[in-house]
Amino acid sequence: MNCPICEKKMEKVKEPYSYGNVKLGEFKAEKCSNCNEVFFTEEASDKIDEKAKCMDNRTRDKGESRG
């Protein structure tokens, strides 16, 4: 696959992702070897969404318990 930004070759990598200050892990992605643009796979994107929602729910639950 070529980068949609600069049209150079993309490489398959595992890329770290954070939600705010919380590291959610490393996920499958394609990264441009020229401009360093990162595109997560659909599967990785779904996993990121899941983990972020879980973190959001934990934060919300803590706020509600302080009541």
WORATA-V340967 format. One record per residue. RES is the residue in one letter. PSI is psi as a letter, one per 20 degrees, with the letter a starting at -180 (* if undefined). Layout:
((RES	PSI) (RES	PSI))
This chain:
((M	q) (N	q) (C	p) (P	i) (I	g) (C	i) (E	j) (K	r) (K	p) (M	q) (E	q) (K	p) (V	r) (K	p) (E	p) (P	q) (Y	p) (S	q) (Y	o) (G	c) (N	j) (V	p) (K	p) (L	i) (G	a) (E	p) (F	q) (K	p) (A	r) (E	p) (K	p) (C	p) (S	i) (N	g) (C	i) (N	j) (E	p) (V	p) (F	o) (F	q) (T	r) (E	g) (E	g) (A	g) (S	g) (D	g) (K	g) (I	g) (D	g) (E	g) (K	h) (A	g) (K	g) (C	g) (M	g) (D	g) (N	g) (R	g) (T	g) (R	g) (D	h) (K	g) (G	h) (E	h) (S	i) (R	h) (G	*))
